Amino acid sequence: MTARHEEIADELRQAIDREEYTVGSRLPAETDLAAQYGVSRGTVRQAVAALTAEGLIGSRQGARRVVLTSRRSQSFAELRSFAEWARAMEREATGHVVTQEYRPATAEDAVRLQLTAGTSVLHVLRVRGLDGEPVLLERTVYADWISPAVEAIEPECPSVTQRLYDDTGLVFAYGEHVIDAVAAGAQDAELLGIRRTSPLLRVRRVTTTREGRPVEWSDDRYRSDAVSFSVHNSIGNNALARKTAE
């Protein structure tokens, strides 16, 4: 049987996801939550502690807790696959390969993947969805050494990251992300079911192994109404760097 504080914590998570408590707002006081759920303040504290540990709410004691993020937000404090992010929201991740072909590595591919220009690399255009609704386009270039394993994966695989781990033991350990906004082109609009020039959130990323060996680099384009990104920082730890547009 699930403990009562765990049930309350899950109800609060869902309320945050539904934006009943929006980012920046405060949760009700412990006494109010205790009355709402018919439990002691100690039980409420246990539930709140779980959300604090997950980074959903602030950790300041003696005050009403501030909502920091929701599970619909993707935090850059951890490296998560699209499927893992969807699972955290209790949504179903879907994927479909539109095109997949080998091409000679361009100068940009060579720099990002630490390869010699002209090396044969795998280019994959994939549409990702939540519960069947398209929300993301991934234009990914895979390094030559991992390309055959990626090529063997079925086009509808919901998680390439998990499949590569199952098949090869590969762990995506580090990622560098550059975030900006772009207007949807004709292909973006058609595949995402939006109007041309609609705003898209673009994330250009390079992912490497624990040893720092590049696995892939990708241009990911999210529908702006489908996702937001969050970065938690502090005076002593700042994972976000401001850069001029490239």
C-alpha positions, 0 to 999 in steps of 0.5 A: 500500500502506498504511504499517504505522504507519497499519495499527497506528493503525487497529487501535488506533482500533478497539480503543478503539471496542470499549472494549478500551481504555476512556476514562481507561485507558492504552495499553500501553507502546511496547515492548509495542505494538512486540512485539505488532505485530512492529515497531520502537518508531519505527513505534509512535510514528508510530501513536500520534502519529496518535491524539494528533493526532486527540484520541483519546489524551493527548499527554504524552511519556515516559509511557503514553498515556491514552485521552481519548475514542472515535470513538463519543463526539461531541466539542463541540470541533468541529461535526459532523453526525450523518452525519459522526459515524457515518462516523467510526465506520464506521457507516451513518447513516439518517434518516426524516422522521416529520412536516414542516409549516409553522407560525407562529413561536412566541415561542421560535422568534422569539428563537432564529432572530431572526425576527418572531413569526408568521413561517412556519417549517418544523418537522421531526420526524426519526428518525436511526439507526445501521445502521438502529437508531433512536438519535436524535429530532430536532425541528428548526425551520428559519428561513424563508429556508432552509425551502424548500430543506429541504422539497425534500429527500427524507424518507430523506436520510441527511444534511440538512447535506450535502444543503443544502451540495450544493444551496445552498452552506450551511455550518453554521459555529457551534453553541450546545448546551445538554445535559440529561437527560429522560424519554422521552414516549409519542412518544419511546418509540414512535419509538425503540423504548424504554420510556416514561420511559426516560432520554434525553440531550437536546441543544438547539442553535442552528446558524448560518452563518459570518455568525452568521445562525441556520439552525435550532434543534433539540431532539435526544433520544438514547438513553442507551445509544447515545451519549455526549458529550465536551468537551476542555478545559484551564486555558487553553481551556474550551469548556464552561460550567456553567449552572443548569437552565432 
